[in-house]
Each structure stands twice: as C-alpha cells, then as structure tokens.
Amino acid sequence: DGTDWIQQYPMSSPTARDGHGMAYDSARGVTVVWGGYTDSQGLVSDTWEWDGTNWNQSSTMNMPPSLMGVAMTYDATNGKIVLFGGSTNSWDFASSAVATTWQYDGTTWAKFSSGPDARMGHAMAYDSARGRTVMYGGGACAGSFDILGDTWEWDGTQWTQQSIEGPWNRYGHNMAYDAA
C-alpha cells in the first residue's frame, strides 16, 4: 500500500516460478505474469493477471513457447505488453536463447521475429517521454555465453540498436524508468 506489505490470499495463483516476465498494464489495471520455470512443471507458457485482489489465468491465443530469462515491460503508447528473448532450456543457456519479440494486448500474443541477437537475463523499461521500450545487456548465447552491454529501442514495430556509451556489460539486472 506504499507503506506496508500485506500478504494476500487469493483463490487461485500461478505456480511458484523464477525467470518469468512481469509488467503492469496501466490501461487495463492488471499486473501480467508470463512463463518462467517451475519446480513441478519445468518451463511453462502461461499468462496470469493480478487485478489487485485475485489472480486469473488468461486463455490467450498464440502464446510464446515455454521460456525463462525473458524481459517484459508495458508499452503505454501502443497499449501492449512487450516481451523479448529468453531461453527454451533451463540448463543449456548457451544454445537455447531466442531472439523473438512478442506483444500482448490483453487477449492475444503476437510474434515479431526481427531484432537484437538472442539473449536472456537482459532488462527492459518503457521510456514514456519518448514512447520507446529500452532494452539493455543480457547474456548472448551464440555457442558461448557472453555478457552484453548493448542498448536497443523498440518503437512498437521494430528494434533499433543505439550507439551510446552505457554502463558495464550486465546480466540478471533490472531497469526502471525515472520520469524526473
């Protein structure tokens, strides 16, 4: 509530997981969780929405394949959740990362194939002043596992690599947009 954490006891909830994507869809007022790795099921491809009281599993169309290590954010300009990358194998990251972008409008996932190299453990945040999703770093999986320091921007239809000096190469980090 801004001051204290209050444990919720919803009727249903997603299985405990890691390596999933999570983003808040401000237009629909729900937090969206997608995919990840569970102890009981391994890699999963499911979409859950938290409305502040309950979790509801979405019966969406065209879901991404089971992945972990994805990055996800909400694109307010286009009104869609953006998901990029991840790994199709929880143990073999070096050969199983993907370079696919997915967008979720609350009903359907749509796939986009062009963009940055395959990676996992990267981070994304939405820059509302410029109307762009910004992605930084991660682990590239092209035969070996290399930690990246590249910056990419998604405008709702395509990725563009930015040639700017950034922090040191990163993996497993987080990002947030600072409006100030």
N, C-alpha and C positions, 0 to 999 in steps of 0.2 A: 504493500500500500504506500510505498515511499518512505516508510519509517521502519516497519517490522515485517519479517517474513511470517506468513500464516500458512500452515500446511493445509492443503485441500484434499478432500476425499471424494473424488468424482466416481460416478457409477462405473465407468469404463475408462481405460487409458492404454496408451501404447505400451508394448513390452519394453522393459529397460534396455537401453542401447547406447552405443557410442559411435562416433564417426558419421552421425546423421546431420542433416541440414535443418536449420530453424530460422524462420523470419516472421515478422509481424506484418500482416496485410492490413494497413490502416483503413483502406476503403471498406473492407468487409468486417473489420473489428475482430479478427481472429489471428492467433498465432498458428503457423503452419509448421508441422514437423514432417520430414520425409526421409525414408530409408534408414541406412545405418547397419550396424552389426549387433545381433542379439545372441546371448549365450544359448538360448533354446532353439533358435531358428537359423542361426548364421546370418548371412546377408539378407536383408529384406527390401522389398519395394512396396511400401505402403505410405499413404498420406493420411495424417491425422490433423484435426483442427481443434484448438482450445478457444472457447468463447468467453473465458473468464470464470466459468462455472463447471463445464463438462468438456471432456474430450469426445470427439465424434470422428469415426473413421470415414473418410471420404471414399465414395465409389467412383473415383475419377477414371477417365478414359486415357489410353495411350501413355501409361506411366513409364518413367525411365526404368532401365533394368536395375536389379539389385546392386547397390553401390555403397561404399563407405568412404570417408575422407573428402566429401563434397564441400563446396562453399555455396551459400544461399543468402539472398537478400531480397528485399521488396523494391521494385521499380515503381515509384509513385506516378511518374509521368505516363507510363503505359498501363498502370494498374495490374501488374503481374509480378509474381514471384519469379526470380531468376536463379537457376541452379547451374553450376558448371563443374565438370571434371569428376574426380573420384576414382575408386579402384573397384574392379569386379572380383577381386580375390583378396580376402582378408590377410593372407600370409605372404603373397608374392607381389609386392607393390611394384617391383622393377619392371614387370612385363604386363601388368594388368590395368594400368591407368587409362582413362578415356579422355577425349578432347571434345566432349559434346556439351552443348548448351541446351537447357530445357527451360520453358516458361510455363507457368501455371496461372490460369485466370480464375481459379476457384471451382472450375468444372472439368477442364481438360488440360493435360500436359501437351505441349507442342515442342518438337525437336528441331534444333538448328545444328548443322554439322561443321560450319567453318569457325575458325578462331584460333586461340592460343594452342600451344602444344599440350599434350596430355599431362595431367598433374593431379596431385592430391595434397591435402594439408595446406592449401592456399587459403586466402581470406578475401572477402568482398564486402563492400559497403556502398550504399547508394548516396551519391552527391546530389542533393535536392536543388542546390543553387544552379548547377549546370545540367541537371537531368540525365546523369550518367551513372552507371554502375561501374565502380572501380575495383579491379582485382589486382592483388599483389602476391608474388612469390609462390611458394609451394615446393613440392618435390616432383621433378621431372623424371619420368620413368621410360627412358629410351634405351633399354639394355642395362643401364646403371642408374643409381638413384642420386641425382644431382639436386642440390638445394638452389632454388631460383631467386632472382632479385629483379624480375621484370614486372612492369606495370601495364595493364590493359584496361581499356574502357569499352563498355557495351552501351550502345545507344538505343537498344530495343530491337535492332535487326542485325547488327554486325559488331564485331570486335575490332578495335584499332589499338596497336601497340603504341605506347607513349615512350618517347626518348627523353626521359628525365632522370636525374640523379635521385635515387631513393635511399632508404636505409640498407643495411647489410642484408644479404640474402636471408630469407626466413622460411621456416616450415613449422606448421602447427600453431601459428599465431592467430590473432583476432584483429578485426578492424571495426571502427565505428566512425560515423560522420559527425563532425563538430560544426554545427551551424554558425557558431560565433567566429 
